[in-house]
Amino acid sequence: MSKSSMRQATLEEITRMREAGELHHDPNAPEGPDLGEDFWAEAVWVPPRSLPLKSVHLKLEPEVFEFFKSQGKGHLTRMQQVLKAYAEAHRGG
């Protein structure tokens, strides 16, 4: 599906479109991957961010960056989570 055929819609817009019969389901569409019980057992709900992130330039030792990158997709997010956990633990609460 191309980006030109996709658009964002609010819940209200989707509800209206469904009631008007404007949404179509393709019963021949391929199924998504089966994520399995292991995936759901370790899944963690992450609340939406309330504030925009701040972009910074950060110099890391190569072995630190390679460790996070070796963990696969989402390595920058994991770095953010580690830094956030450290800040929260040392905030003094």
N, C-alpha and C positions, 0 to 999 in steps of 0.2 A: 504494500500500500504506500503510495507516495505521500509526501508531506502536503502536497496540494489537495489531497483528498481527505485530509484529517483536519479537524479543528477542535478547539476546546469548547465545552458547553457547561453551564451551571446545572445543578441538580434539577432546578425548576424547568430549564429548557429541555432537558432529557425527559422529564416527566411529561411535559406538554407534547413533545415529539412522539413519545410512546402512545399517549392517549389519542393523538391525531393519526396514528398508524404510519408515522414517518420513519420509524426504526425498522430495520429489516434484519432478520436472522438467517444466516446461510447454514442450513443443516449439513452441508458438505464441507464446511470449513474444517481444516485440520485441528486436531486436539493439541493442546499445549503439552509440555513435558509433565510426566508424573513426578511430583516433587518428593513423594515418599514420606514415611513416618519420621525418618531421621531428620529431614529438613524441618518439619513442623515441631519436632521435639526440642530443637535448638533455636527455633525462630524467636526473635525478640521484637516486641513492638517498639517503634521509635516514634515519639511524638513529633509533629511538624515543628519546624523551627519558627520561633516567634520573632526573631530579629534577623536581619540580613547578615550574612557572613562578611567578614572583613578580609580582603585579599592582602597577603603579605608575601615578602620574599624571605625565605628561610634557608640558611645554609645548614646542611646535615652532613655528618660523616658518611662516607660511602657505604660502610657496612650497616649503618642504621637504615638508610634509605633502601638498600638491597634486601634487608630483612623484611621490611613492610611490603616491598614490591613483590617479593617471593611468595607472599600470602595470596596473591592474585588480585583480581579486579576489586577496586574499592580501597586500595592501600592508603590513599590520601585521607579518606574518611576515617579509616582506622587510626591513622596518626592523630587526627583531630580528636577522636574519642579518648585516646590515651592521654593527650595533653589536657583535655577537659576533666578527666577523672583525677589527674594529678592536681590540677588547680582546685577542684572541689575538695579533695582530701587535705589540702594545705591552706584552705581558706580560713580555717579556724572557726569551726561551728559546733 
